[in-house]
Amino acid sequence: MPKVMVILVGCIFVGFGRWLYSNPRRMTPDWWPGANSKTINDFSRFMGIAFVFVGAASASFAITELFVGGLAQVILALACASTITWASFRACSILARPSR
């Protein structure tokens, strides 16, 4: 897969993960038994975080491959993915707080 496609799919995963985290009740239909339970909502939020991490990791691996290789690439890409995931959810929680 060309690097541009990997980066594009990674960005799609990040966007879908953010959407899934913000809309946890959309993961299951309303008629599903226990559709609005806390367990389903928590699982949906976990999957949203996982999608963001995997998307950021794939894009980071594709980008860092241009600059470094080997173990340094793995360490740098996983550090970037962790930072992007943390910043994505941290920034959104700060923006969602009501102003004082």
Backbone as JSON, one array per atom type, in Angstrom:
{
  "sequence": "MPKVMVILVGCIFVGFGRWLYSNPRRMTPDWWPGANSKTINDFSRFMGIAFVFVGAASASFAITELFVGGLAQVILALACASTITWASFRACSILARPSR",
  "N": [[0.86, -1.17, 0.0], [0.66, 2.16, -0.88], [2.38, 4.87, 0.77], [0.91, 7.23, 1.05], [-1.73, 6.35, 0.96], [-1.79, 4.83, 3.29], [-1.45, 6.8, 5.23], [-3.78, 8.29, 4.72], [-5.81, 6.37, 5.33], [-5.19, 6.03, 8.01], [-5.84, 8.57, 9.0], [-8.6, 8.51, 8.54], [-9.31, 6.48, 10.31], [-8.7, 7.78, 12.72], [-10.55, 9.9, 12.67], [-12.98, 8.42, 12.63], [-12.74, 7.1, 15.08], [-12.8, 9.26, 16.9], [-15.41, 10.13, 16.4], [-16.86, 7.85, 17.2], [-16.19, 7.74, 19.91], [-17.38, 10.09, 20.8], [-20.06, 9.6, 20.28], [-21.3, 7.26, 21.75], [-23.63, 5.72, 21.85], [-24.36, 5.1, 19.32], [-23.24, 2.78, 18.48], [-24.68, 0.44, 18.81], [-27.91, -0.77, 17.78], [-31.11, 0.66, 18.74], [-33.03, -1.25, 19.43], [-31.62, -3.38, 20.35], [-30.93, -5.65, 23.02], [-30.13, -4.16, 26.06], [-28.99, -1.88, 24.96], [-28.49, 0.75, 25.75], [-26.85, 0.5, 27.91], [-24.37, 0.96, 30.49], [-22.11, -0.59, 30.14], [-21.99, -1.16, 27.37], [-21.68, 1.46, 26.43], [-19.21, 2.13, 27.6], [-17.56, 0.22, 26.34], [-17.83, 1.08, 23.7], [-16.61, 3.59, 23.85], [-14.01, 2.76, 24.53], [-13.37, 1.36, 22.16], [-13.39, 3.53, 20.42], [-11.16, 4.98, 21.35], [-9.22, 3.06, 20.79], [-9.39, 2.93, 17.97], [-8.5, 5.52, 17.32], [-5.86, 5.39, 18.3], [-4.75, 3.28, 16.72], [-5.07, 4.32, 14.14], [-3.51, 6.67, 14.34], [-1.06, 5.48, 14.87], [-0.56, 3.99, 12.51], [-0.37, 6.04, 10.59], [1.78, 7.43, 11.71], [3.84, 5.52, 11.58], [4.1, 5.35, 8.78], [4.99, 7.93, 8.18], [7.32, 8.26, 9.78], [8.93, 6.37, 8.64], [10.1, 7.56, 6.51], [12.15, 9.07, 7.57], [13.66, 7.74, 9.65], [14.76, 4.41, 10.52], [14.26, 0.95, 11.54], [14.55, 0.1, 15.01], [14.37, 2.65, 16.11], [12.42, 3.84, 14.56], [10.11, 2.43, 15.34], [9.92, 3.1, 18.06], [9.67, 5.92, 17.92], [7.34, 6.17, 16.34], [5.37, 4.9, 17.92], [5.49, 6.54, 20.16], [4.62, 8.94, 19.02], [2.01, 8.16, 18.26], [0.84, 7.64, 20.76], [0.98, 10.18, 21.91], [-0.6, 11.68, 20.11], [-3.07, 10.43, 20.45], [-3.58, 10.92, 23.19], [-3.55, 13.75, 23.19], [-5.66, 14.27, 21.45], [-8.0, 13.43, 22.82], [-7.71, 14.82, 25.2], [-7.63, 17.53, 24.45], [-10.16, 17.81, 23.36], [-11.73, 17.37, 25.61], [-11.09, 19.56, 27.14], [-12.03, 21.62, 25.53], [-14.73, 21.07, 25.61], [-15.59, 21.77, 28.12], [-17.61, 23.96, 30.07], [-17.42, 27.51, 29.93], [-16.06, 29.71, 32.43]],
  "CA": [[0.0, 0.0, 0.0], [1.49, 3.38, -0.88], [2.4, 5.61, 2.05], [-0.17, 8.22, 1.07], [-2.96, 5.64, 1.31], [-1.69, 4.46, 4.7], [-1.71, 8.04, 5.99], [-5.2, 8.61, 4.54], [-6.6, 5.42, 6.11], [-4.93, 6.37, 9.4], [-6.65, 9.76, 9.34], [-9.99, 8.06, 8.59], [-9.46, 5.77, 11.58], [-8.71, 8.79, 13.79], [-11.85, 10.58, 12.6], [-14.03, 7.5, 13.06], [-12.56, 6.88, 16.51], [-13.3, 10.43, 17.61], [-16.86, 10.11, 16.29], [-17.37, 6.77, 18.02], [-16.03, 8.14, 21.31], [-18.36, 11.14, 21.09], [-21.42, 9.07, 20.11], [-21.2, 5.83, 22.12], [-24.9, 5.02, 21.69], [-24.53, 4.77, 17.91], [-22.59, 1.51, 18.18], [-25.7, -0.61, 18.79], [-29.25, -0.25, 17.49], [-31.95, 0.87, 19.93], [-33.8, -2.44, 19.77], [-30.7, -4.37, 20.91], [-31.06, -5.73, 24.48], [-29.06, -3.48, 26.79], [-28.33, -0.96, 24.03], [-28.08, 1.97, 26.44], [-26.21, 0.16, 29.18], [-23.06, 1.57, 30.74], [-21.08, -1.48, 29.6], [-21.91, -0.92, 25.93], [-21.12, 2.8, 26.24], [-17.78, 2.07, 27.93], [-16.9, -0.53, 25.27], [-17.81, 1.94, 22.53], [-15.57, 4.6, 24.08], [-12.74, 2.05, 24.41], [-13.12, 1.12, 20.74], [-13.04, 4.83, 19.84], [-9.76, 5.26, 21.69], [-8.4, 2.11, 20.05], [-9.35, 3.37, 16.59], [-7.62, 6.69, 17.23], [-4.47, 4.96, 18.48], [-4.32, 2.5, 15.56], [-4.95, 5.25, 13.01], [-2.34, 7.53, 14.55], [0.13, 4.64, 14.76], [-0.28, 3.67, 11.11], [0.12, 7.25, 9.94], [3.1, 7.73, 12.26], [4.78, 4.57, 10.99], [4.35, 5.73, 7.39], [5.76, 9.17, 8.13], [8.66, 8.09, 10.36], [9.73, 5.52, 7.76], [10.85, 8.45, 5.61], [13.27, 9.71, 8.25], [14.47, 6.79, 10.4], [14.37, 3.01, 10.33], [14.6, 0.03, 12.61], [13.95, 0.27, 16.33], [14.07, 4.07, 16.32], [11.14, 4.11, 13.91], [9.05, 1.87, 16.17], [9.82, 3.91, 19.28], [9.17, 7.24, 17.55], [5.96, 6.07, 15.87], [4.49, 4.62, 19.06], [5.44, 7.75, 20.98], [3.74, 9.89, 18.32], [0.63, 7.67, 18.34], [0.37, 7.86, 22.13], [0.82, 11.63, 22.1], [-1.75, 12.12, 19.32], [-4.28, 9.91, 21.11], [-3.78, 11.68, 24.43], [-3.9, 15.14, 22.87], [-6.96, 14.3, 20.81], [-9.05, 13.35, 23.81], [-7.49, 15.86, 26.21], [-8.02, 18.81, 23.88], [-11.62, 17.83, 23.22], [-12.36, 17.5, 26.93], [-10.89, 20.94, 27.58], [-12.93, 22.47, 24.75], [-16.12, 20.78, 25.94], [-15.95, 22.33, 29.43], [-18.25, 25.27, 30.0], [-16.54, 28.62, 30.34], [-16.34, 30.2, 33.78]],
  "C": [[0.9, 1.24, 0.0], [1.33, 4.15, 0.43], [1.26, 6.62, 2.15], [-1.49, 7.56, 1.46], [-2.96, 5.23, 2.78], [-1.99, 5.67, 5.59], [-3.19, 8.41, 5.9], [-6.09, 7.68, 5.36], [-6.4, 5.68, 7.6], [-5.75, 7.57, 9.85], [-8.14, 9.41, 9.4], [-10.26, 7.33, 9.9], [-9.53, 6.76, 12.75], [-10.06, 9.51, 13.81], [-12.99, 9.68, 13.06], [-13.94, 7.22, 14.56], [-13.07, 8.04, 17.34], [-14.82, 10.47, 17.57], [-17.46, 9.05, 17.19], [-17.26, 7.09, 19.51], [-17.09, 9.18, 21.69], [-19.8, 10.64, 21.05], [-21.45, 7.59, 20.48], [-22.5, 5.06, 21.91], [-25.17, 4.64, 20.25], [-23.94, 3.41, 17.54], [-23.6, 0.37, 18.08], [-27.05, -0.01, 18.44], [-30.09, -0.17, 18.76], [-32.7, -0.38, 20.36], [-32.92, -3.54, 20.38], [-30.87, -4.43, 22.43], [-29.86, -5.09, 25.19], [-28.32, -2.46, 25.95], [-27.82, 0.3, 24.74], [-27.41, 1.69, 27.77], [-24.83, 0.83, 29.29], [-21.94, 0.72, 30.15], [-20.9, -1.26, 28.1], [-21.3, 0.45, 25.66], [-19.62, 2.82, 26.54], [-17.0, 1.32, 26.84], [-16.79, 0.32, 24.01], [-16.73, 3.02, 22.67], [-14.17, 3.98, 23.99], [-12.38, 1.8, 22.95], [-12.78, 2.43, 20.02], [-11.6, 5.2, 20.11], [-8.83, 4.34, 20.92], [-8.29, 2.5, 18.58], [-8.43, 4.57, 16.42], [-6.16, 6.27, 17.36], [-3.96, 4.2, 17.26], [-4.15, 3.41, 14.34], [-3.73, 6.16, 13.14], [-1.05, 6.73, 14.42], [0.45, 4.33, 13.31], [0.23, 4.89, 10.35], [1.52, 7.61, 10.42], [4.17, 6.79, 11.7], [5.12, 4.94, 9.56], [5.21, 6.98, 7.3], [7.18, 8.98, 8.66], [9.54, 7.18, 9.51], [10.56, 6.36, 6.79], [12.13, 8.97, 6.25], [14.2, 8.72, 8.95], [13.98, 5.38, 10.12], [14.73, 2.19, 11.55], [13.86, 0.32, 13.9], [13.59, 1.73, 16.62], [12.73, 4.44, 15.69], [9.99, 3.62, 14.77], [8.83, 2.73, 17.41], [9.21, 5.28, 18.97], [7.71, 7.18, 17.12], [5.0, 5.78, 17.01], [4.39, 5.8, 20.02], [4.52, 8.79, 20.34], [2.28, 9.46, 18.42], [0.05, 7.89, 19.73], [0.1, 9.33, 22.38], [-0.4, 12.14, 21.34], [-3.05, 11.67, 19.97], [-4.58, 10.7, 22.37], [-4.23, 13.1, 24.13], [-5.28, 15.25, 22.25], [-8.09, 14.3, 21.83], [-8.91, 14.42, 24.88], [-7.97, 17.21, 25.68], [-9.53, 18.89, 23.74], [-12.32, 17.95, 24.56], [-12.2, 18.92, 27.45], [-11.85, 21.88, 26.84], [-14.39, 22.26, 25.11], [-16.54, 21.36, 27.29], [-16.62, 23.68, 29.27], [-17.3, 26.36, 30.51], [-16.99, 29.13, 31.71], [-16.67, 31.64, 33.78]]
}
